[in-house]
Amino acid sequence: MLQLNVSKLTSAGPSSLLELRPGEQGILDRLDLPAEVSRRLMELGFLPGSPVVAARSAPGGDPCVFRVDGAEIAVRRETAARLMLR
């Protein structure tokens, strides 16, 4: 009898900033946003390869605050969902 075992080759960790829990860190991979929005976020420190830590969110959950490059920056949930992690 042939048995097939399929396992995930990638980790089951968060795939976007939105999925990070407070205190968790991820490494930014890419920004899936329009050029002008990406450019502004990169000016604020959201650069591919940079570590980003989830800090907190507003009582309603929007916006979310992240620590990047020594600063705390609030971004909307819809934007955080398009900042992809490695």
Secondary structure, 3 states (H helix, E strand, C coil): CCCCCCCCCCCCCCCEHHHCCCCCEEEEEEECCCHHHHHHHHHCCCCCCCEEEEEEECCCCCCEEEEECCEEEEECHHHHCCEEEC
